[in-house]
Amino acid sequence: MKKIERTQLLALKEMGYGQSCYAIDSMHKREMAIRTRDLRLVNKVMAEKIALLVGGEIVDIAIDSATEWAIMMQPLNNLRIYYILQRYNPEFEDEVIVLYGKETASIGIPIDDLYDFTRLCANALVRAAKNSLPQI
């Protein structure tokens, strides 16, 4: 399992898109909240199986003590999308945080395309989870 340091990753707002980022970031957060409802049911063992099903890989990222698992997907060269499940229960709701490899900022992908890739890869994770876990 590859170890990834938080310093190697960027959040959407850190990608240098300026004003156009705020609307996309808001939509992105709403979309991921919907997908978190299904992905929060995935434990570490199932995350490994799901990652294999979607062509991703489990990586070792620890944002904090709430990090349960992280799956990296690479739909294009130099576009690495990291989906990280944060288990905050019982105090707060669980959350899937999405981060990107630093190299993503240099490939010149428009923010709306980045949003689409992120959403489509998240959809693949949810579909794989639903097909792998009968309780979802």
Secondary structure, DSSP 8 states (H G I E B T S, - for coil): -EE--GGGEE-GGGGS-TTHHHHHHHHHHHHHHHHHHHHTT--HHHHHHHHHHTT-EEEE--SSTTEEEEEEEEEETTEEEEEEEE--TTTS--EEEEEEEGGGGGTT--HHHHHHHHHHHHHHHHHHHHHH-TT-
